[in-house]
Amino acid sequence: DREEMPFNRAQRAWVYRAAKNIDSTVAFGSTQPINRPGDFILLNGPFPPLEEEIKPRSAITFGAGYARQPYSTNAFFNISAMSFGALSVPAIRALSRGAHQAGIWLNTGEGAVSTYHLEGGCDLVFQIGTAKYGVRDEHGALSDDKLRAVASHEQVRMFEIKLSQGAKPGKGGILPGIKVTEVIASTRGIPVGQDSLSPNRHTDIGCVDDLLDMLHRVRAITGKPVGMKAVIGQAAWLDEFCRRINERGLQYAPDFFTVDSGDGGTGAAPQSLIDYMGLPIQNSLPLVVNKLQEHGLRERVRVICSGKMINPAGVAAALCMGADCVNSARGFMFALGCVQSLQCNRNTCPTGITTHDEELQQGLDPTDKAHRVANYAANLMHEVEVIAHSCGVAEPRLLSREHLLIVS
């Protein structure tokens, strides 16, 4: 149960049961090892709160005082970036509807926003990747007019500038030509049937000041909170990043910083980057939080994290390490029915999630799977609340580092 990779059977089985609203309790004893370096242990408190002392989840606000339209939510678990193209039409439809039912957001990924994202009525985070799909002009540069058009959708609550992705830092997005259908090509503004290869980085972001300029520009144009996503490797730039924010003014700071783990997922990437590039979240998340605190920016910048946190304990551990919210992609893929066949890049996904073969998509009913998406999110957040109470606090956002031990 604990041997398969990248997610073992016990991890996947919990998601399947949660998505189907099946009892997730287990019997006899744990099969989870807790003595390996990097394993974590949640530390229970001596006097957990009574039922009447438990508090509802508190809300957090992004962009307060800086964005014309700040965004508030009480959800601490949301759907991470997965682009239309990497995922199929019925998968996007199910995620959009399920996110709306659960009251969580859906990150569009770098493939732009489609009608399928919008039709479910959920809150959306529009991701601006290095190719700037959906907001690029005819020369591939960022278009102010297209930014305004995307921001005009009320459902688009925030924007995220993607610097790098945990599964392939330093490598742009890859969508094989076999998956570039007419509707995907139209959505992205690219040729049908040709590989969609994003640049290794934003051509207009070559230093910290360029990044701050971009964050400020997108917020000024859209009026909505703007953040950034990065996997952390070499960390010296974080000091310069924080220092320049303080020198130029807090209006140049990101409204949020999404820290992506070096073991994050992808539809297609070189194996050497998947296996060896970038710090895992247990190293990078505390590092980013510490840097923001050292420079007096922690209250200004919300911290989101993503990467293999598909079960309640992993989400709780991330909250303990300092995250305000946790995003998951593959957890929600499992909720849709993913069986970890590792065929995401071949257009042959047997469950219809990452294929555009309509015959293979027939088993993915968006209405049924939307309920499973919502169930998974609700059950996971409920169990994180149970963990928080066991740690002695009234709600998950009160979890802190004193409630977590990392085995060394």
C-alpha positions as CSV (number, residue, x, y, z in Angstrom):
1,D,0.0,0.0,0.0
2,R,2.9,2.4,0.6
3,E,5.3,1.5,-2.2
4,E,3.9,2.8,-5.5
5,M,5.2,6.0,-7.0
6,P,4.6,8.9,-7.4
7,F,1.5,8.3,-5.2
8,N,1.1,5.1,-3.3
9,R,-2.1,3.1,-3.1
10,A,-3.0,4.3,0.4
11,Q,-2.8,8.0,-0.7
12,R,-4.9,7.4,-3.8
13,A,-7.4,5.2,-2.0
14,W,-8.1,8.0,0.5
15,V,-8.9,10.4,-2.3
16,Y,-11.1,7.9,-4.1
17,R,-13.1,7.3,-0.9
18,A,-13.3,11.0,-0.1
19,A,-14.5,11.8,-3.6
20,K,-17.2,9.1,-3.4
21,N,-18.2,10.1,0.2
22,I,-17.2,6.7,1.4
23,D,-16.1,6.2,5.0
24,S,-12.3,6.9,5.1
25,T,-11.6,5.4,8.5
26,V,-9.0,2.5,8.7
27,A,-8.6,-0.3,11.2
28,F,-5.9,-2.1,13.3
29,G,-3.0,0.3,12.8
30,S,-1.0,2.5,10.5
31,T,1.2,1.4,7.6
32,Q,2.8,4.8,7.3
33,P,6.5,4.9,8.2
34,I,7.4,8.0,10.3
35,N,11.1,7.4,10.9
36,R,12.7,8.4,7.6
37,P,14.4,11.7,7.1
38,G,11.9,14.2,5.7
39,D,8.9,12.4,7.1
40,F,6.7,14.7,9.3
41,I,4.8,14.1,12.5
42,L,1.9,16.3,13.5
43,L,2.1,17.2,17.2
44,N,-1.1,16.8,19.2
45,G,-2.1,19.2,22.0
46,P,-2.9,18.2,25.5
47,F,-6.3,19.9,25.6
48,P,-8.1,19.9,22.2
49,P,-11.0,22.3,21.9
50,L,-14.5,21.1,22.8
51,E,-17.2,21.2,20.2
52,E,-18.5,24.6,21.3
53,E,-15.0,26.0,21.2
54,I,-14.4,25.1,17.5
55,K,-14.4,28.1,15.1
56,P,-15.5,28.2,11.4
57,R,-12.8,28.6,8.9
58,S,-11.6,32.2,8.8
59,A,-11.4,34.1,5.5
60,I,-8.3,35.6,4.0
61,T,-8.1,38.5,1.6
62,F,-5.7,38.9,-1.4
63,G,-4.7,42.4,-2.6
64,A,-6.4,44.4,0.2
65,G,-5.4,48.0,-0.1
66,Y,-3.6,47.5,-3.4
67,A,-6.0,45.9,-5.9
68,R,-9.1,47.7,-6.9
69,Q,-11.0,44.4,-6.6
70,P,-9.5,42.4,-3.7
71,Y,-10.5,38.8,-3.3
72,S,-11.6,37.0,-0.2
73,T,-12.1,33.3,0.5
74,N,-12.4,31.0,3.5
75,A,-11.2,28.0,1.5
76,F,-7.6,26.8,2.2
77,F,-7.6,24.0,-0.4
78,N,-8.0,24.8,-4.1
79,I,-7.4,23.4,-7.5
80,S,-3.9,24.0,-8.8
81,A,-2.9,25.0,-12.3
82,M,-3.8,22.5,-15.1
83,S,-4.3,23.9,-18.6
84,F,-7.0,23.2,-21.1
85,G,-5.0,21.2,-23.5
86,A,-3.2,19.2,-20.9
87,L,-6.7,18.3,-19.7
88,S,-9.7,17.4,-21.7
89,V,-13.0,19.3,-22.2
90,P,-15.0,17.0,-19.8
91,A,-12.3,17.2,-17.2
92,I,-12.2,21.0,-17.3
93,R,-16.0,21.1,-17.1
94,A,-16.1,18.8,-14.1
95,L,-13.4,20.8,-12.3
96,S,-15.2,24.0,-12.9
97,R,-18.6,22.7,-11.7
98,G,-17.1,20.9,-8.7
99,A,-15.1,24.0,-7.7
100,H,-18.2,26.1,-7.7
101,Q,-20.1,23.5,-5.6
102,A,-17.2,23.3,-3.1
103,G,-16.6,27.1,-3.0
104,I,-13.0,26.8,-4.0
105,W,-11.0,28.4,-6.9
106,L,-9.7,26.8,-10.1
107,N,-6.4,27.9,-11.6
108,T,-6.6,27.9,-15.4
109,G,-3.0,26.9,-16.0
110,E,-1.0,28.6,-18.7
111,G,-3.3,27.5,-21.6
112,A,-5.7,30.5,-21.2
113,V,-9.3,30.6,-20.1
114,S,-12.0,28.8,-22.1
115,T,-15.7,28.7,-22.1
116,Y,-15.4,25.4,-20.2
117,H,-13.6,27.1,-17.3
118,L,-16.4,29.7,-17.1
119,E,-19.4,27.5,-17.5
120,G,-19.3,26.0,-14.1
121,G,-19.5,29.4,-12.3
122,C,-16.4,28.9,-10.1
123,D,-13.8,31.5,-9.1
124,L,-10.8,31.4,-11.4
125,V,-7.2,32.3,-11.1
126,F,-5.8,33.2,-14.6
127,Q,-2.3,32.0,-15.0
128,I,0.1,34.0,-17.3
129,G,2.7,31.5,-18.5
130,T,5.8,32.3,-20.4
131,A,4.0,32.1,-23.8
132,K,1.3,34.4,-22.4
133,Y,-1.5,32.3,-24.0
134,G,-4.8,34.2,-24.0
135,V,-3.2,37.6,-23.3
136,R,-0.6,37.9,-26.0
137,D,-0.6,40.2,-29.1
138,E,0.4,39.1,-32.6
139,H,4.1,39.3,-31.7
140,G,3.7,37.2,-28.5
141,A,4.1,40.1,-26.1
142,L,1.7,40.9,-23.2
143,S,-1.4,42.7,-24.5
144,D,-3.0,45.3,-22.2
145,D,-6.3,45.0,-24.1
146,K,-6.4,41.3,-23.8
147,L,-5.6,41.5,-20.1
148,R,-8.6,43.9,-19.7
149,A,-10.8,41.5,-21.6
150,V,-9.9,38.5,-19.4
151,A,-10.3,40.7,-16.3
152,S,-13.8,41.7,-17.4
153,H,-15.0,38.2,-16.5
154,E,-16.2,38.5,-13.0
155,Q,-15.2,34.9,-12.3
156,V,-11.6,35.7,-12.9
157,R,-10.6,36.8,-9.4
158,M,-6.8,36.9,-9.5
159,F,-3.9,36.6,-11.9
160,E,-0.8,34.5,-11.4
161,I,2.5,35.1,-13.3
162,K,4.2,31.7,-13.7
163,L,7.9,31.9,-13.5
164,S,8.6,28.2,-13.2
165,Q,6.9,24.9,-12.5
166,G,8.0,22.3,-10.0
167,A,8.2,19.4,-12.4
168,K,10.4,21.3,-14.9
169,P,12.1,24.5,-13.6
170,G,13.9,26.4,-16.4
171,K,11.8,24.6,-19.1
172,G,8.7,26.0,-20.7
173,G,5.4,24.3,-20.9
174,I,5.1,21.4,-23.4
175,L,1.9,20.4,-25.1
176,P,2.5,17.7,-27.7
177,G,1.0,18.4,-31.1
178,I,-1.2,15.4,-30.9
179,K,-3.2,17.2,-28.2
180,V,-3.4,20.6,-30.0
181,T,-7.0,20.3,-31.3
182,E,-8.8,23.1,-33.2
183,V,-10.5,24.4,-30.1
184,I,-7.3,24.4,-28.0
185,A,-5.4,26.1,-30.9
186,S,-8.1,28.8,-31.0
187,T,-8.0,29.3,-27.2
188,R,-4.2,29.6,-27.2
189,G,-3.8,31.4,-30.5
190,I,-1.5,28.7,-32.0
191,P,-1.4,26.4,-35.0
192,V,-3.5,23.2,-34.9
193,G,-1.5,19.9,-34.5
194,Q,1.9,21.5,-33.8
195,D,3.8,21.2,-30.5
196,S,3.0,24.0,-28.2
197,L,6.4,25.0,-26.6
198,S,6.5,27.9,-24.2
199,P,9.8,29.8,-23.7
200,N,12.1,28.9,-20.8
201,R,11.2,32.2,-19.1
202,H,9.2,35.3,-19.8
203,T,11.2,37.2,-22.4
204,D,10.3,40.5,-20.6
205,I,11.3,39.3,-17.1
206,G,15.1,39.0,-16.9
207,C,15.7,40.3,-13.4
208,V,13.9,41.1,-10.1
209,D,13.0,44.7,-11.2
210,D,11.4,43.4,-14.4
211,L,9.3,41.0,-12.3
212,L,8.1,43.7,-10.0
213,D,7.3,45.9,-13.0
214,M,5.2,43.1,-14.5
215,L,3.3,42.5,-11.2
216,H,2.5,46.2,-10.9
217,R,1.5,46.5,-14.5
218,V,-0.9,43.5,-14.5
219,R,-2.5,44.7,-11.3
220,A,-2.9,48.3,-12.6
221,I,-4.5,47.1,-15.8
222,T,-6.8,44.5,-14.3
223,G,-7.6,45.9,-10.9
224,K,-7.4,42.4,-9.5
225,P,-4.8,40.7,-7.2
226,V,-1.7,39.5,-8.9
227,G,0.8,37.0,-7.7
228,M,3.6,34.8,-8.9
229,K,4.4,31.1,-9.0
230,A,7.9,29.7,-8.7
231,V,9.8,26.6,-7.7
232,I,12.7,27.5,-5.4
233,G,16.3,26.3,-6.1
234,Q,19.0,28.9,-5.7
235,A,17.6,31.1,-3.1
236,A,19.9,34.2,-3.0
237,W,17.5,36.1,-5.3
238,L,14.8,36.1,-2.7
239,D,16.7,38.6,-0.6
240,E,17.1,41.0,-3.5
241,F,13.5,40.4,-4.4
242,C,12.3,41.4,-0.9
243,R,14.8,44.3,-0.6
244,R,13.7,45.8,-3.9
245,I,10.0,45.6,-2.9
246,N,10.8,47.6,0.3
247,E,12.9,50.1,-1.7
248,R,10.3,50.6,-4.5
249,G,7.2,50.4,-2.4
250,L,4.7,47.7,-1.3
251,Q,2.5,48.4,-4.4
252,Y,5.2,46.5,-6.3
253,A,4.9,43.4,-4.1
254,P,3.0,40.3,-5.3
255,D,-0.4,39.8,-3.6
256,F,0.6,36.2,-3.3
257,F,3.5,33.9,-3.8
258,T,2.8,30.3,-5.0
259,V,5.7,28.1,-3.9
260,D,5.7,25.0,-6.2
261,S,7.4,21.9,-4.9
262,G,10.3,20.4,-6.9
263,D,8.3,17.1,-7.0
264,G,5.2,18.7,-8.6
265,G,3.4,17.1,-11.5
266,T,3.2,17.8,-15.3
267,G,1.7,16.5,-18.5
268,A,5.1,16.3,-20.1
269,A,8.7,17.1,-19.0
270,P,12.3,15.9,-19.3
271,Q,12.8,13.1,-16.7
272,S,16.1,14.7,-15.4
273,L,14.1,17.9,-14.4
274,I,11.2,15.9,-12.9
275,D,13.6,13.8,-10.8
276,Y,16.3,16.2,-9.7
277,M,15.6,19.9,-10.2
278,G,14.1,22.1,-7.6
279,L,13.6,22.0,-3.8
280,P,10.7,20.0,-2.3
281,I,8.1,21.9,-0.4
282,Q,9.4,21.0,3.1
283,N,12.6,22.9,2.2
284,S,11.3,25.7,0.0
285,L,8.1,26.7,1.8
286,P,9.7,27.5,5.2
287,L,12.5,29.3,3.3
288,V,10.1,31.6,1.4
289,V,8.1,32.3,4.6
290,N,11.2,33.1,6.5
291,K,12.5,35.5,3.9
292,L,9.2,37.4,3.8
293,Q,9.2,37.6,7.6
294,E,12.8,38.8,7.7
295,H,12.0,41.6,5.4
296,G,8.7,42.6,7.0
297,L,6.6,41.4,4.0
298,R,4.7,38.4,5.4
299,E,1.5,40.4,6.1
300,R,1.6,42.0,2.6
301,V,2.2,38.7,0.7
302,R,0.0,35.7,1.0
303,V,1.7,32.4,0.6
304,I,0.2,29.5,-1.4
305,C,2.0,26.2,-1.9
306,S,1.5,23.2,-4.3
307,G,3.1,19.8,-4.9
308,K,2.0,16.3,-3.9
309,M,-0.3,17.4,-1.0
310,I,-3.3,15.3,-1.8
311,N,-4.2,14.1,1.6
312,P,-5.3,15.9,4.8
313,A,-2.1,15.4,6.7
314,G,0.1,16.9,3.9
315,V,-2.2,19.9,3.7
316,A,-2.1,20.4,7.4
317,A,1.7,20.1,7.4
318,A,1.9,22.9,4.8
319,L,-0.4,25.1,6.9
320,C,1.9,24.4,9.8
321,M,5.0,25.5,7.7
322,G,3.4,28.8,7.0
323,A,1.1,28.4,3.9
324,D,-2.1,30.4,3.8
325,C,-3.6,28.1,1.2
326,V,-2.7,24.8,-0.5
327,N,-3.3,24.0,-4.1
328,S,-3.5,20.4,-5.6
329,A,-3.7,19.3,-9.2
330,R,-3.2,15.5,-9.1
331,G,-5.4,15.1,-6.0
332,F,-8.3,16.5,-8.1
333,M,-7.2,14.3,-11.0
334,F,-7.7,11.3,-8.7
335,A,-11.1,12.6,-7.7
336,L,-11.9,12.6,-11.4
337,G,-10.9,9.0,-11.7
338,C,-7.2,9.1,-12.6
339,V,-5.6,5.7,-12.1
340,Q,-2.0,6.9,-12.4
341,S,-1.4,5.2,-15.7
342,L,1.4,7.8,-16.5
343,Q,0.2,8.4,-20.1
344,C,-0.6,12.1,-19.7
345,N,1.7,13.0,-22.6
346,R,0.4,10.4,-25.1
347,N,-3.2,11.4,-25.6
348,T,-4.1,7.8,-24.5
349,C,-5.3,8.5,-20.9
350,P,-7.7,5.6,-20.2
351,T,-9.9,7.6,-17.9
352,G,-10.5,10.5,-20.4
353,I,-8.8,13.2,-18.2
354,T,-5.7,14.0,-20.2
355,T,-6.8,12.9,-23.7
356,H,-8.7,14.5,-26.5
357,D,-9.8,11.2,-27.9
358,E,-13.6,11.4,-27.7
359,E,-14.0,7.7,-27.4
360,L,-11.7,7.6,-24.3
361,Q,-13.5,10.6,-22.8
362,Q,-16.9,8.8,-22.8
363,G,-16.3,7.5,-19.3
364,L,-15.8,10.9,-17.8
365,D,-19.3,12.4,-17.1
366,P,-18.8,16.0,-16.0
367,T,-21.9,16.1,-13.9
368,D,-21.0,13.0,-11.9
369,K,-17.3,13.9,-11.6
370,A,-18.2,17.4,-10.5
371,H,-19.8,16.0,-7.4
372,R,-16.7,13.9,-6.7
373,V,-14.5,17.0,-7.1
374,A,-16.7,18.9,-4.6
375,N,-16.8,15.9,-2.2
376,Y,-13.0,15.5,-2.2
377,A,-12.5,19.2,-1.4
378,A,-15.1,19.2,1.3
379,N,-13.9,16.0,3.0
380,L,-10.3,17.0,2.9
381,M,-10.9,20.4,4.4
382,H,-13.1,18.7,7.1
383,E,-10.3,16.3,8.0
384,V,-7.8,19.1,8.2
385,E,-10.1,20.7,10.7
386,V,-10.1,17.5,12.7
387,I,-6.2,17.6,12.6
388,A,-6.2,21.2,13.7
389,H,-8.5,20.4,16.7
390,S,-6.2,17.4,17.6
391,C,-3.3,19.9,17.6
392,G,-5.2,22.0,20.1
393,V,-6.3,24.9,17.9
394,A,-9.8,26.0,17.0
395,E,-9.4,26.1,13.2
396,P,-6.8,25.2,10.5
397,R,-5.4,28.7,9.9
398,L,-4.2,28.7,13.5
399,L,-1.8,25.8,12.8
400,S,1.9,26.8,13.1
401,R,5.3,25.3,13.2
402,E,5.0,24.3,16.9
403,H,2.5,21.7,15.7
404,L,4.9,20.0,13.3
405,L,8.0,17.9,13.6
406,I,10.2,17.1,10.5
407,V,12.2,13.9,11.0
408,S,15.9,14.5,10.5
